[in-house]
C-alpha cells in the first residue's frame, strides 16, 4: 500500500469533532463539573492528570526531578528523532482513556486525547511547529482485522487543529508483537518496517498514541531521514514510565 496524504479536508474533520464535543456541552469529561472555556475539562481535573513534566528531552522517558536532561539510553544510543514532545504519562485516567480509544474504538475518548495533545503543545511558537505530521501506521492487514488504526486517526485530527498537512506512510510488513521484547530486540524487530514514498520537508513530527521504548518511532524516523527530513520529532499522547 503506498503512503498517502490525509484525504479528508480539515474543515470536515473539525466539524465532526465539534459534534462530538457537543455531546456533553459545558461539562468536564472527567468529573462532569463545569468546564473551563473552550476545553472539555475543568481546572482541577486538568491539574491532577499524570503530566510528564520531568522527562528525557530526546525520548520523553519520565525521570526523577534531579536527573540530567537526557536519559542513559539516549546518551548511549540516541534515536533517529531529535526531540520527543509527550505531555502525559501512561497512567491513571490517561491509561483508561487510551484503552477506551484503542480497544473500545471510542471516538469521544479519542477526541479528548487529541485535545490533550493540543494542550501539551500549546507552548510552541508557530516557527517551532513542523511542516508536516506523519502518522505511525499499523500494517494494513492488522488495521483491517481490527477495523481501526489509531496513529492516522490522531494525526488527521491533530493536523486539523494545528492547521498542518499530514501524511500516512506504509508499513511494509506485519512485525511480530513487541510485548516482552527489550529495546534491542524491538529495534531489530522493526528494522526496515516503514516505507516513505514521497520527498519530505525538512521539519516533520511523527504521531503515535503511546511511546513505550520508542523503537517504532525510531524506525519510522530512520525512514523519514532517508527521504529528506532533517529535523524529526516524536509526538504521542502518553509515555510509558520506566519499568511498565
C-alpha positions as CSV (number, residue, x, y, z in Angstrom):
1,X,0.0,0.0,0.0
2,X,1.5,3.3,-1.0
3,X,1.8,6.1,1.5
4,X,-0.8,8.8,1.2
5,X,-1.6,12.3,2.3
6,X,-4.6,12.6,4.6
7,X,-7.6,12.6,2.3
8,X,-10.2,14.4,4.4
9,X,-10.3,18.2,4.4
10,X,-9.5,19.8,7.8
11,X,-12.9,21.5,7.7
12,X,-14.7,18.2,7.7
13,X,-12.7,16.7,10.5
14,X,-13.2,19.8,12.6
15,X,-17.0,19.7,12.0
16,X,-17.2,16.1,13.1
17,X,-15.1,16.7,16.2
18,X,-17.3,19.7,17.2
19,X,-20.3,17.4,17.1
20,X,-18.6,15.0,19.5
21,X,-17.6,17.8,21.8
22,X,-21.2,19.0,22.0
23,X,-22.3,15.5,23.3
24,X,-21.8,16.8,26.9
25,X,-21.9,20.5,26.5
26,X,-20.2,22.5,29.2
27,X,-19.3,19.5,31.4
28,X,-15.9,18.2,32.3
29,X,-15.1,14.9,30.5
30,X,-13.5,13.5,33.7
31,X,-15.9,14.6,36.5
32,X,-18.9,16.3,34.9
33,X,-18.2,19.6,36.7
34,X,-18.4,22.9,34.7
35,X,-15.7,23.1,32.0
36,X,-13.1,25.8,31.6
37,X,-13.9,27.9,28.5
38,X,-13.4,26.2,25.1
39,X,-11.9,23.0,26.5
40,X,-13.6,19.7,27.6
41,X,-12.2,19.6,31.2
42,X,-12.3,21.6,34.4
43,X,-9.2,23.2,36.1
44,X,-8.8,20.7,39.0
45,X,-9.0,17.7,36.7
46,X,-6.5,19.1,34.3
47,X,-4.1,19.8,37.2
48,X,-4.1,16.3,38.6
49,X,-3.6,14.4,35.3
50,X,-0.3,12.5,35.1
51,X,1.7,15.2,33.3
52,X,5.2,14.1,32.1
53,X,6.9,17.2,33.4
54,X,10.4,15.7,34.2
55,X,11.5,13.7,31.2
56,X,14.3,13.0,28.9
57,X,14.4,15.7,26.2
58,X,15.0,13.3,23.4
59,X,12.8,10.3,24.2
60,X,10.5,11.7,26.9
61,X,11.1,8.8,29.3
62,X,9.9,10.0,32.7
63,X,12.8,10.8,35.0
64,X,13.3,11.9,38.7
65,X,13.3,15.6,39.1
66,X,17.1,15.9,39.8
67,X,18.0,13.8,36.7
68,X,20.0,15.2,33.8
69,X,18.2,16.3,30.7
70,X,18.9,13.1,28.7
71,X,18.4,9.5,29.9
72,X,21.1,6.9,29.8
73,X,19.5,5.1,26.8
74,X,19.7,8.3,24.7
75,X,23.2,9.1,25.8
76,X,24.3,5.5,24.8
77,X,22.3,5.1,21.6
78,X,20.3,8.2,20.6
79,X,17.2,7.6,18.5
80,X,16.8,9.0,15.0
81,X,14.4,11.6,16.2
82,X,15.8,14.7,17.9
83,X,13.0,15.6,20.4
84,X,10.0,13.9,21.9
85,X,7.0,16.0,22.9
86,X,4.8,13.8,25.0
87,X,2.9,15.7,27.6
88,X,1.4,12.8,29.7
89,X,2.4,9.6,31.3
90,X,0.6,6.3,30.5
91,X,-1.1,6.1,34.0
92,X,-4.4,6.6,35.7
93,X,-7.1,8.4,33.7
94,X,-4.9,8.6,30.7
95,X,-4.3,4.9,30.5
96,X,-8.1,4.3,30.8
97,X,-8.8,6.8,28.1
98,X,-6.2,5.3,25.7
99,X,-7.6,1.8,26.3
100,X,-11.2,3.0,25.5
101,X,-9.8,4.7,22.4
102,X,-7.6,1.8,21.1
103,X,-9.6,-1.2,22.1
104,X,-13.1,0.2,22.6
105,X,-12.9,2.3,19.4
106,X,-14.4,5.2,21.4
107,X,-14.3,8.4,19.3
108,X,-15.2,10.6,22.3
109,X,-12.1,9.3,24.1
110,X,-10.0,9.8,21.0
111,X,-11.3,13.4,20.6
112,X,-10.4,14.1,24.3
113,X,-6.9,12.7,23.7
114,X,-6.4,14.9,20.7
115,X,-7.4,17.9,22.8
116,X,-4.9,16.9,25.5
117,X,-2.2,16.6,22.9
118,X,-3.1,20.0,21.6
119,X,-3.0,21.4,25.1
120,X,0.5,19.9,25.7
121,X,1.8,21.6,22.5
122,X,0.2,24.9,23.3
123,X,3.5,26.5,24.3
124,X,5.1,26.0,20.9
125,X,5.6,29.1,18.7
126,X,4.5,28.9,15.2
127,X,8.0,28.7,13.9
128,X,8.7,25.7,16.2
129,X,5.9,23.6,14.5
130,X,6.8,21.0,11.9
131,X,5.9,21.4,8.2
132,X,4.2,18.0,8.2
133,X,2.7,15.5,10.6
134,X,3.5,11.8,9.8
135,X,1.2,9.1,11.3
136,X,2.8,5.9,12.6
137,X,0.6,3.3,10.9
138,X,-0.3,-0.3,11.6
139,X,0.2,-2.9,8.9
140,X,-2.8,-2.8,6.5
141,X,-3.7,-6.4,7.4
142,X,-3.7,-5.7,11.1
143,X,-5.6,-2.5,10.7
144,X,-8.2,-4.3,8.6
145,X,-8.6,-7.1,11.1
146,X,-9.1,-4.6,14.0
147,X,-11.1,-2.1,11.9
148,X,-9.0,0.8,13.3
149,X,-5.6,2.5,13.0
150,X,-5.0,4.9,16.0
151,X,-1.9,6.7,14.6
152,X,-3.6,8.1,11.4
153,X,-6.8,8.8,13.3
154,X,-4.9,11.0,15.8
155,X,-2.6,12.6,13.2
156,X,-5.6,13.6,11.0
157,X,-7.3,15.4,13.8
158,X,-4.3,17.0,15.4
159,X,-3.2,18.3,11.9
160,X,-6.7,19.9,11.6
161,X,-6.3,21.6,15.0
162,X,-2.8,22.9,14.1
163,X,-3.6,23.8,10.5
164,X,-0.9,21.5,9.2
165,X,-0.9,18.8,6.4
166,X,-0.3,15.2,7.3
167,X,0.9,12.0,5.6
168,X,0.5,8.3,6.2
169,X,3.5,6.2,5.2
170,X,3.1,2.5,4.6
171,X,4.0,-0.4,6.9
172,X,6.0,-2.8,4.7
173,X,5.5,-5.9,6.8
174,X,3.5,-7.0,9.8
175,X,6.0,-7.2,12.6
176,X,5.6,-9.7,15.4
177,X,4.2,-8.3,18.7
178,X,6.7,-6.1,20.7
179,X,5.4,-7.4,24.0
180,X,8.1,-8.8,26.2
181,X,10.9,-7.6,24.0
182,X,13.8,-5.5,25.2
183,X,14.9,-2.3,23.4
184,X,17.5,-4.1,21.2
185,X,15.0,-6.8,20.2
186,X,12.3,-4.2,19.4
187,X,14.7,-2.3,17.2
188,X,15.7,-5.4,15.3
189,X,12.0,-6.4,15.0
190,X,11.2,-3.1,13.3
191,X,14.2,-2.6,11.0
192,X,13.0,-1.7,7.6
193,X,9.4,-1.8,8.7
194,X,8.3,1.5,7.1
195,X,8.2,2.9,3.6
196,X,8.1,6.6,2.9
197,X,7.3,7.1,-0.8
198,X,7.5,10.9,-1.1
199,X,10.1,13.6,-0.6
200,X,9.6,15.1,2.8
201,X,10.1,18.6,4.1
202,X,13.0,19.3,6.4
203,X,10.9,19.5,9.6
204,X,8.4,16.7,10.4
205,X,6.8,15.3,13.5
206,X,5.8,11.6,13.9
207,X,2.4,11.0,15.6
208,X,1.5,7.9,17.7
209,X,-0.7,7.2,20.6
210,X,1.7,5.7,23.2
211,X,5.5,5.5,23.3
212,X,7.0,2.6,25.2
213,X,10.6,2.3,24.2
214,X,10.3,4.4,21.1
215,X,11.5,1.7,18.8
216,X,8.6,2.1,16.3
217,X,9.0,5.9,16.2
218,X,12.8,5.4,15.8
219,X,12.4,3.1,12.8
220,X,9.9,5.5,11.2
221,X,12.3,8.4,11.8
222,X,15.1,6.5,10.0
223,X,12.8,6.1,7.0
224,X,11.9,9.8,7.1
225,X,15.5,10.9,7.2
226,X,16.1,8.8,4.1
227,X,13.6,10.9,2.2
228,X,14.5,14.5,3.0
229,X,13.6,15.1,6.7
230,X,16.4,16.7,8.7
231,X,14.7,17.5,11.9
232,X,12.4,14.8,13.1
233,X,10.3,15.0,16.3
234,X,8.3,12.3,18.0
235,X,4.8,13.2,19.3
236,X,2.5,11.0,21.3
237,X,-0.4,11.3,23.8
238,X,1.5,9.4,26.5
239,X,4.8,7.9,27.5
240,X,5.0,4.6,29.4
241,X,7.0,5.1,32.6
242,X,10.2,3.1,33.2
243,X,9.5,-0.4,34.4
244,X,6.0,-0.7,33.0
